[in-house]
Amino acid sequence: MNRITELFNKKKRNVLSFYFTAGHPEPDSTLSILKSLEKNGADMVEIGMPFSDPLADGPVIQQSSQIALKNGMTIKKLLAALESVREEVTIPLLCMGYFNTVLQFGMENFCKTISQIGIDGVILPDLPLEVYSEKYQAIFERYGIIPVFLITPGTSDERIRQTEKYSKGFIYMVSSASVTGAKKGFGNEQLAYFKRIKEMNLSVPVMAGFGISDKFTFNQVSDYAAGGIIGSAFVSHLQKEGASENSIGEFIKRIVK
Amino acid sequence: MSENYFKKYPNENGYFEEYGGAFLPPVLETEMKNITQAYFSISKSHNFISELRSIRKHYQGRPTPVYFCNRLSDKYGGRIYMKREDLNHSGAHKLNHCMGEALLAKHLGKKKLIAETGAGQHGVALATAAAYFGLECEIHMGEVDIVKEHPNVVRMEILGAKVVPVSEGLKTLKEAVDSAFNAYVADPVTSLYCIGSVVGPHPFPMMVRDFQRVVGIEAREQFYEMTGELPDKVVACVGGGSNAMGLFSAFLEDDECEIYGVEPSGRSLEPGEHAATMTLGKPGVIHGFKCYLLQDEKGEPAPVYSVASGLDYPGVGPEHSMLKDLKKVKYDTITDKEAIDAFYELSRLEGIIPALESAHAVAYALKLAQKYPQKSILVNLSGRGDKDIDFVVDEYGLPENPK
């Protein structure tokens, strides 16, 4: 069974997931970050594949992508670095990035390689559902890769139901109509949106992302969703404090304890 | 071409065959769907059309003339005609779609127009449209471009626009697009995003083409009235491709007209030295749409260069990408040097100083004229060259005193 499905079968609440950009802060920090995250209690990790033009990301992740690109990070190098990741890391892993880089790498080649490595899912925020279903669904299914799609406060119920149909692992609930970046707690409007989604009783778990930066915001979303994804706040911490095991441990403690 | 070309392309999801579409994170996807709906429900209404027609005539000074270049044709052969978009208000074709976009914003009850600009031409045209309609205008511009294109920054500010400096990344057009997208997403209720060419996610390539079609509709009729026939050859420069799409759209069903899109080959066809997207690119996705794209093997957009800032884009309109595959338009290149020579030839033989972008189309027309001395050639003179005069003289000198 896919590790993502397995995780959500076992754990229905407070699922703690992280995002970081491969190749940031150091060219070869990817594997050690993954190990430190697992050791310190992360349930799942999204590994960002840097792109120079990340339309869905705020300044922090944009900057980390630029540093990663300067560090020479590419899909090819990332996959090489992850080759034996499953000897050391057991939690579900996803690759997150932008459609064009994967398109040029070759979608089939990409899915095949990551499935051999043991990556469980892929998030391509700029790949529309329609294009996925028409051109790539068969490839994802052939290699057992779970696609994850995003919904936002502006997404209609009808669209959410369509998204549900193509989702297998979880649905990524973007907290606000904005790009990624840490904010100070969720207001009534966002909580009402979380509630609306919860009450739709979707057949796949929902993970909240964007704007989750600390214990307070993580607990806020956990009332409505299976858990939360921490991106910008973590990337920003890596930028300032470095990617040592200690530094990562400190960051996670602030959220779960 | 079938006579239902404009009904067929783009399809309801914004595709021109395999190009176009909307490859966007869901936040933007939702907003683009709203703009598409608004465009379809408002822009075809009688009120909208008649107001836009009145603006075209009384404010923009349309129709712009088609002009026979007597001395140029004498020297190079052929019969060379220019569609004078340099005489459109504000000095280029850009205002054609900016007035349309701003009128749409007004009908939607929006208060603010948001856009990016590279060289500043689109920013100036949009600031002009915003002033006309009494809308706020926010133009995002890379810090590098702000320094390089200072006169246009001043023009935008005189027109009342707010210029937002972008300091991320290379601080040029690509980052300005991201910044403008983000500003729009933060405030989609009171603002409207107005893209600068036939690029970007659906509905923009369609919308900008539709607003630019006036160029081709006028030119075809004027040319026919002047000569009793259609031009043998139609030429326009292509960066994103808005002026070219405007002109070409009227001739796609005329099989006797050969259509040429001219891209910049800059200093050479080495990577980073040109912006010859159609010639050397391959299909990819940039800024939310699929098109021919200059990119490296990792799928990163390649650095591009042209002496004409307005042609300096690694992507190209999706409709152009399709027209290339359908072989309906031939895409070819002109170097910096050829464009500069044409800039002076048109200035000295006809008393018209062209924009460096348009000079690429003129240069190509001169080549065609020499090759086909019996043919008629219609060129889109998409903009005037005032903005380029200091740069050209400083960099290249005058013809009698070259650098």
Interface residues (C-beta under 8 A of the other chain):
Chain A: F51 S52 D53 P54 L55 A56 G58 P59 Q62 Q63 Q66 L69 T74 I75 K76 Y98 F99 N100 T101 V102 L103 Q104 F105 P125 D126 L127 P128 E130 V131 F149 L150 I151 T152 G154 T155 S156 V174 A177 S178 V179
Chain B: N13 G21 A22 F23 L24 P25 P26 V27 L28 E29 T30 E31 E168 G169 K174 D178 F181 N182 V185 A186 P188 G284 V285 I286 H287 G288 L293 Q295 E297 K298 G299 E300 P301
